[in-house]
């Protein structure tokens, strides 16, 4: 089995590369029946190592996590109401506090209503979080509000804590998370599995992580192939579906907008001749029609692009699969290079194959050192 990483390369300031290699050394010759057991054992390993962190680092990361939430809300308010915070007039500050409270109420309602929570936060109450984070929010209050001449009430401060708490518990990506992709075979599995896990921070000795079940893949007799892009997926999705995801979204938005304009054109042509008909057209609900348009597009993509490609992938040899994977990554890098976008994907590309018979095999791998003068590295690499 192997572990892939995307987004953040560190966990609570410790590089994931170091953590995973320490785990590999501890694992030694131990094996498990299923890939799921490897994933669970890795989480247990993190817990046994005190999550590679301490109490001070935990509160520091919680403060950064909370500031990300609060700053995003403040930025949204100021974008819509430019100069509101900078204006020293009391009525401006009061208006800002009203908008801030409304945003927190909305966030608590949206996130607090979710039914799925991170495993280690199921029994974590708002009272426990409030007691733990008291000093954290005192610093945030001083930094973001008091220093800017804004005094917030105890009730608003409590709502701020509840908003952060609601996001902290939820099974949703945070601003600074790591995607760990466990893939390969358990001892009793003859088909490969893929388990994506999102991990962000540790709060009060509780690990904020969850398995992204929607992206998990289990190859079987009925599911014989899968292409699973993570991180920057736009180019790979374009090849899989036959259309760039952003362009697909534009088409959908344009369809909805033109439908509304068409209705308005009919209303304009009717004028005042039939008020009842005009009202009926104005109240016409187009959501069902837009959803049908989306469903039809999805069906076309499945029949003409996705299914044929998946059928072809299921019949490719291992070496062809490795070339395909490398090409998809390179195309992602090439698009960003020629469009002057942020180059967060780049070569050379590491390629490995995991098979039931041969195990983990590197096809291409870059090194930060000259391999020809470091033979001891290769002698010891797989030594247990």
N, C-alpha and C positions, 0 to 999 in steps of 0.2 A: 504494500500500500504506500501511498505518498500523500503529502500535504502541500497544497498550493496556497499562496497568499495574494490578496489584492487589497487595495486601498492603503490603510496605514501599515507600515512595516515594523511597528513597535507596539508593545503592550505595557502600559503604565511605565513608559520610558525604557523598557527592556526590549532589545531587538528580538523579533519573533524567530529569526534564524538561530540565535543562541538558545532560546527556549526549546525549540523543536529538536535541536541536536542534543541537548541535555536529555530530553525525553527519549530520543532514539537510543542513547547510551544506556539509560535506565531500563528500557524495554528489553534490550539484549535479544535473547532467543525466544522470548515469550511471544506467543501468538494467540489470537482469539478466533472464535468460530465465525463471527460476523464483523463487517466493517463498523457497524453501529457500536460494538463493544470497544473497538479501538478509539472511536470518538469519545465514548463515555470514560474510558480509561485516561485519555488525554486531559479531559476536564478534571478528573479526580487528581491527576498529577499536578495540575495548576493549583488546585486547592491545597494539596499536601505541601506545596512549596510556598504557601501563603500568598499565592498569586504574584510572586516576585515583586511584592510591594510592601509598604509599611503604612501606618496610620497617617503620617504627615503627607505622604504622596497621594493617598486616597482622597484626603480633603482638598488637596491642591487640584486634582483632576476633577473632583466634583465642582469646585469653584469654576473651573474652565468650562465644564459642561453646562453649568447653570448660566454663566455669562453668555455662552453661545445662544441659549434659548432667549434670554432677556434682551440681548443686543439685537437679535433678529426681529423681535417684536418692536423694539424702539425704532429700528431702521425702517420698518414698514410704516409706522406712524409718521415719522419725519418725512418719508418720501411723499406721502399723501398730504402732509401739512407742513410744508417747508418753513423753517424759521420758528417753529412753535417752541422748541426747547430754548433756543438762543434768545427769544424774546423775554425780557425780564419782567414784563407786566404780570401781575398776579392772575388776571383772567386767562392769560396764555398758559401759565403753569397749571392752573386748575383744569383747563380744557385738555391739556396733555394727560393729567392724571385720570380724567374721565375716560379718555380713549385707551389709556393703558389698562385700566380696570376692565373695560369691555373686551379688550384683546385677551386678557388672562381668563375671563369668564368663558369666552369662546373656546380657548385652548383647552381648558379644564373639561368643558362639555364634550368636545370632540375626542380628546385622548382618554378622558376618564370613562367614556362610554364603551371603550374597546373591551372585548371579552377575553382576549388572549394576552397573557402577561409572561414576562420572563420568569423562568422556573424558580430562581432563587429569591424572587420578589413577590411570590404569591401571598406570603403571610407577612409581608413588610407593610406596616400600617403608616398612615400619615403622621401619627403621633410619634412613632419611632423615628421617622425621617426628620421631623421637625426638631426633635431633641438632638439628633446627631448633627444636623446641619446648621445649628443656631449661629455659631461663630462664622461659618461660611457666608451666610446671608447678611450678617452684620457687616462684613467686609464689602460685600457686593453693594449693600445699601449705601455705605460710605463712599465707595468708588464711583458708582453710577448715578447716585441721586444727591446725597448730601453735598458732595463736592461741587455739584452743578446747581446748588441752591434750590433743590427740590426736596420737599419733606413728604414722605409717604406715610400713610396711616398704618397702624398695626394690622387692620383688616386687609389692606392691600398687600402688605408684606406677607401675610398668611396665604393670600391667593397666589402670590408669586411662588411661594414654596410649593403649594399644591399643584401649580402648573408644571413646575420642574419635576415634581414627584410623579405626576401622571405620565409624562414622557419617559421618565426613567424606568417605570415599570413595564411600559408597552413593548410588544414585539415589533419594533420598528427601528430602521437604521438611524443612528445618531450622526452628528456631523463628523466625528472622528472615530470610525469603527474599523475593525479588521475583518475581512472575509477569509475564513479558513475553509478550504475545500478538501475534505477527506475523500479519497477515491482509491479504488482497488478491490481486493478480494479478502474476505475472511476465509479461514481454513475450510469451512463447510459450504462456501459459496462458489458455484461454478461460473456465475456471471458477475461482471463488475458492477459495483455500486458507486454512487456519488452522494455525499452528504455535505451540504454547505452550512457552515455555522458562522453567525455574526457575533463578534465579541467586541465590546467597547471598553468599559471601565469597571473598577471595583469600588463599591460604596458600602461602607459599614461592614466590610468583610463579606460582601455578597457580590458575586460575579454577574454582571449584566451580559447575558448571552442567550441566544436562542437558535434552534435549528430552523433554517428556512425551508420548511416542508414543501413550499410551492416550487422550489428549484431543485429539490432532491430527485435523483434518478435511480431506478432499479431496473437494470437490464434483465429480461426474462424471455421466455418463449413467446410471449405476446408483445413485448417491447424489445425489438431487436437492435435498435440503434438510437443514439441521441447526440446532438451537438449542443454543448452547454457553455455559452460565452458568459464571462463575468467582467466586471469593471466596465471598460469602454466597449460596448457591444454593438454600436451603430452599424459598422461596416459588415460585421458577421451577420447581423439581423437583415441587412440589405440583401446579402447573398442568399440567406435562407428563405426570405419572404418575397423577394423580387422587387422590393421597394424600400427606399430609405425611410426609417421610422418617423423622422421629422417631417418628411414630405407627405407621408401617409396621414399624419396628424393635421397638416395644413389642408389636405384634400377634404378631410372630415369636417374641419371647421368651416371651410369654404362652402361645403354642401349645406351645412346648417344655416350659415349666414345667407346664402342665396335663396334658400327655402323661405326664410323670414322675409326677404326682400320681395319674393314672388307673391307672398300673401299680402304684403303691403301694396304691391302694384294692383292686385285685385281690389283691395279696399279703396284705393285711389280712383279706380275706374268706376266703382259703384257710386262713389260720392255719398250724397245724402239721400239717395233714392230709396235705400232699403236699410234703415238703421239696425234692424234685427239681424239681418245677414252680415252686416259689417261687424257687429259685436261678436257673432259666432266665429267669424274668421279670425278676429283679434284674439279670441280665447282658444283658438285651435292649438292643441298640444302636439308638438312635432317630435317629442322625445322618442316615441315609439318608432317613427319613421327613420330618425337618425340611427337608432339602435339596429333597425333592420338593414340599413345601408352598411353599417359597420359589420354586421353578421354576414352579409353577402360578400363583402370584401374579404373577410376572414376565410370564408368557404373557398373563394377563388384562390387565395394564397395557399391554402392547404392542398387543394386538388392539383394546382398547376406548378407549385414551387416546392413547398415543404415536403409533402409526401414523396414525390419523385426523388428529391435529394436524399431523404432519409433511407429510401429503398436502396439507392446507390451506395450510401455510406455503409449500410449493413453488409454489403458484399465486398468491401474493399479489404485488401490485405493489410497487415499491420504497418508495413513500410509505407504504403500509400496513405494510410490514416495519419502517419506522422508528418508526411509531406503536406497533406491537406491542412493540418493544424498549424504548421509553421507558416504556410501561405496565408491563412486567414489573419494571423497575427501581423505578418509583414504588410498585408494590404491595409490594416488598421493604422500601422505606423506610417505607411506611404501617404495615405490620405491626409493625415495630420501634417506631414512634412510639406506637401505641395499646396495645402490650403492655409499654411501659417498658423494653424491651430496649436494649442498647447501639446507638446510632444511628450506625453506621459507614457506612450507605448513606443518602444524602439528596439532595434536589433543590437547585437546578434540575439537570436531567439533560442532559448533552451528548449529542447524537445526530449521527452522520455516516453517510453511505452511500458505499460504494466500489463502483463498477461498471466494467466493462471499457470501456464507451464514454465515460463522463463522468469517470472517475477518482474522486478524493476530493472529496466535497461535504459541507460542513457543513449540517445541517438545523436544529440548535439548538446554540448555543454561548454559555456564560457568559464574561464578561470581568471581570477585576479592576479595570478602568478604565472610564471613560465613552467609548464608541466614537465618539460624535459630536465629541469634541474631540481625537481621536487618529487622524486620517485617514492620517498618515504610516505608522502601523502596518500598515494594510491595503494601502497602496501598496507596502510593502517585504516583506510577509509571504511571498509566493511568489516573490520576486525571487531569481534564482540568480546 
